[in-house]
Every structure is written in C-alpha cells, then in structure tokens.
C-alpha cells in the first residue's frame, strides 16, 4: 500500500510522484506556491496544455479572479434561491422511481437528476443535454495517463471544445442563467473574452461526472449497509454527514496532479525536485487510518467525516460542491421520507482514468 511506503512514492512507469497519506495531501493542497496547478492538473500533457488558464489549471492571482467570477453563482446565499426548485425536482424523481419499484440507479437516478438540472441552471441549449455526460466523462479520462481511454476521449473533447467556442461566440444562453452571468462578466471587462469558452467548460466538466458518481455510490452504500440507512431515516439531520461519508469512502475523483515548482523535502526525508509532477491521491487520503478510524467502514455518524478531501481543499476546493450537496441532500431527503429499505444487486464498475464510479446498479426501493 502506497501509504505504508512513504510520504511520497516515485512511480517510474508514469514518471510522477504519488502522495497517498492524508496529512501530506492536505498540506500540498494548501501550498500552491510549491505545488502549482498553473500548467494543468493531469498526467496527460496534451490536456494540460488545453486546461492551462482556466480555474482548475491556474494559480493566484489569475485563479482568484476567475474563481470569483464562477463562484458568485455557487455561494450558499446564491444557491438558496434554487433550493425549492431542486427539492421539487427531487420529489418528482423519487416519487416516479418509488412507483416503478425496480430500476438501474445509474442512468435513472444518478445521471438523470444532475443532467436534468444543467439546462435550468447553466442556460445550455436544451438540445445539447444528450452530450453532457459523454463530454464530462471524456474530460476526466483525458487527464491521463496516456492510454486507450485517454485517446478515445480526445475526439469527444474536440466536439466539446467546438461547441463551447460556438456557444461563446453565439452567446446562446438563457437570460439570467449562470452562463449568461459569465457573458456579463466578459462584457463588463472583468474577464477577457477569450476566457469565456474555458469558463463555460469549467462549469460543466468538473462537477457533472463527480456528482453522478456520488449519487450512485450513495444508493450502493445504503443498500449494502441497511443499518446505516435506518439511522438516517430515524434522524434525517444526519443527511449532510451521511453524504460526506459517501464522498469520503467512495471518493468520486481519485486525485489530481500538481507541478512541483520548487525543491521540497517531506518530513521523512523524501525530496521532490522542481519540475517533477506530483499526483495527489484524494481517495487514498480519505481512507488513511491515521485520520479515520476503521476507514473502510461506512459510518454515517463518523465524528470527523467533514474533514474528508473528496472535494479537494484549499484554493482549488471544488467550487461546485455546494450544488452537489444541495442535489444529494434533496434526493436523500425524499428517499428517507418514502423508502424503508434500499435493495441493490450486483454492481458494474466503470473503467475510467479519474472517476471512481458505477456503470450499472440494479436497485429496488421498498416502501
């Protein structure tokens, strides 16, 4: 296990350092001057070149300016105005699935809900929603390493980039949508026009696939841990902690890279030289027994669960995590109100470079 070998381990096959322990990953996420995102955060240099300059592939001060433009739509105050709408959509979906009884939780629950929200919130053209999942999946696959999944994703990403460029030019975005707000930021001079397509992509790719992963994992974990489901049903105030535990245990994004900007020595004497790349393993850090007692267990009452790194941390902490939480909490609330027992069948796991997630999950809801 990488966590047992050392604070950082050199992976010769990929020519990258891997950091797997919680304390070191947390520290690196809070030290952007040593561990830079400005040249991209993937193992694929081809995608890193494309990513550079967006909110994910940038460092302060540019990062702070771009994140401020995107983040104002995603503050707790800004999201509250959407709460009732999200809850109503969640109620309608859960009611339909309860009536059906049995279904595949991945397309019918985990994918369907966030994809249905994209046109409403981002103002994307309605006829483009069929491409959203493929675009998001290809974006994360292209982070690398350079393998068949990465290569297969490039044509899909080319289609996304062409669409984003066309959208940035046409500005075919619903008035008062989040996308339209980005256009307003360009028109006011807050960000340059050339950044518009990148920022539109930053709304889409980082958040959609990770939310799908977390929602499917929630049903899988509750189905396999009925005693934990009973705890949440008995005390719905546990819903936020329960979702945190889902993200901790089944971290949607396994990790991201950084460029080591200056020589750095770790506490056990491992030295990473400037110019090398470092892979921060969020999923491993979230199961670090030094921090989380019985880390492989699903425990909705885990006392320190909020300290997980499933949404990253520091200046690059997931800007859309408030939306992901709002969607997940709404769905779990509706399930708690209607469903006594969640039965799941044999899962099929995705083969993906970055995302840990399910491809299929037979599910039956018992009321």
TAGIQUI-V631456 format. One record per backbone hydrogen bond with DSSP energy under -0.5 kcal/mol. CO is the residue of the C=O (numbers start at 1). NH is the residue of the N-H. If there is no record, write none. Layout:
BEGIN
co = (CO:CO)
nh = (NH:NH)
END
This chain:
BEGIN
co = (1:1:2:2:9:9:10:11:11:11:16:17:18:18:19:21:22:23:24:25:26:27:28:31:31:34:34:34:36:37:41:43:44:45:46:47:48:51:51:55:56:57:59:59:61:62:63:64:65:66:67:68:70:71:75:76:77:78:79:80:82:83:84:85:86:87:88:89:90:91:92:93:94:95:96:97:100:101:103:103:104:105:105:106:107:109:110:111:112:113:114:114:115:117:118:118:118:119:121:122:123:125:126:128:129:131:132:133:134:135:136:137:138:140:141:143:143:145:147:148:149:150:151:151:152:153:154:155:156:157:158:159:160:161:162:163:164:165:166:167:171:174:177:178:179:180:181:182:183:184:185:185:186:192:193:195:196:197:198:199:200:201:204:204:205:207:208:209:210:211:212:213:214:215:216:217:218:219:220:221:225:225:226:227:228:229:230:231:235:236:238:239:240:241:242:243:244:245:246:248:252:252:254:254:256:258:258:259:259:260:264:266:270:270:271:272:273:276:277:278:278:279:279:280:280:281:282:284:285:287:288:288:291:292:294:297:299:302:304:305:309:311:312:313:314:318:320:321:322:323:324:325:326:327:328:329:330:331:332:333:334:335:335:338:341:341:342:343:346:348:348:350:354:355:357:360:361:362:363:364:364:365:366:366)
nh = (4:5:5:6:11:18:12:14:15:16:11:279:9:20:281:25:26:27:28:29:30:30:31:34:35:36:261:262:259:40:257:45:48:49:50:51:52:54:57:58:58:53:62:63:65:66:67:68:69:70:71:72:73:74:79:80:81:81:82:83:86:87:88:89:90:91:92:93:94:95:96:97:98:99:100:101:102:365:105:363:108:109:110:111:112:113:114:115:116:117:117:118:119:121:122:123:124:123:178:179:174:128:129:131:132:135:136:137:138:139:140:141:142:143:144:43:44:147:151:152:153:154:154:155:156:157:158:159:160:161:162:163:164:165:166:167:168:169:170:171:173:177:181:182:183:184:185:186:187:188:190:191:189:195:196:199:200:201:202:203:204:205:207:208:209:211:212:213:214:215:216:217:218:219:220:221:222:223:224:225:228:229:230:231:232:233:234:235:238:239:242:243:244:245:246:247:248:249:250:251:254:356:282:283:280:260:278:36:261:275:272:269:266:272:273:264:276:260:17:258:280:19:281:256:282:285:286:287:288:289:291:292:293:295:297:299:302:305:307:308:312:318:311:316:317:321:324:325:326:327:328:329:330:331:332:333:334:335:336:337:338:338:339:340:343:366:344:364:362:359:360:352:254:357:350:348:105:345:103:343:366:367:340:341)
END
